[in-house]
Amino acid sequence: MSHTIDYFFAPQSPWTYLGHARFVAMAQSVTAKVRPMPIDLGKVFPI
């Protein structure tokens, strides 16, 4: 059974940077396909 992970992330976020390597390792450990879904935080939280 193949798994697909929708990976919602904000490229400009420091949390994305800090968690990326761990996320990739987890996805590889279960041989999941990752579907990247970048989001623009400026559109989510307008100033």
N, C-alpha and C positions, 0 to 999 in steps of 0.2 A: 504494500500500500504506500503510495507516494503522498507526501505532505507538502503543502504550499503555505508559506508564511507571508502575510501582507505586512511589510515592514514600513510603517509610517514613521517618518523622522524629519527633523528640521536640520538641514545641513549647517546652519549657522549656530546651532545650539552646542554648548560645551558638553551637555549630557549625551548628545549623540556621539561626540568624539570619545568621551570616556567609556561608553558602553558598547561601542561598535565591535571591538575585538572579541569581547565576551559573547555578544550576540552571534557573531559569525561562528565561533567555536560551538555554541549550542546548536545552531542550525546544521552544521557539518556533522555533529555527533549523531543526529537522527536522519541524516541524508535528506534534509528538506530543501525544497526549492524556495528561494527567496524572491518575492516580487516587491522591489523597492517602490515606495510611495512617498516621495518627498513632498513636504508641505511648506508653505510660506507663512511663517508666524505673523508677518506684517498684515496678512489678509485675515488671519484668525483673530488677532488682537490689534485692531487699528488704533493708532495714537491720535 
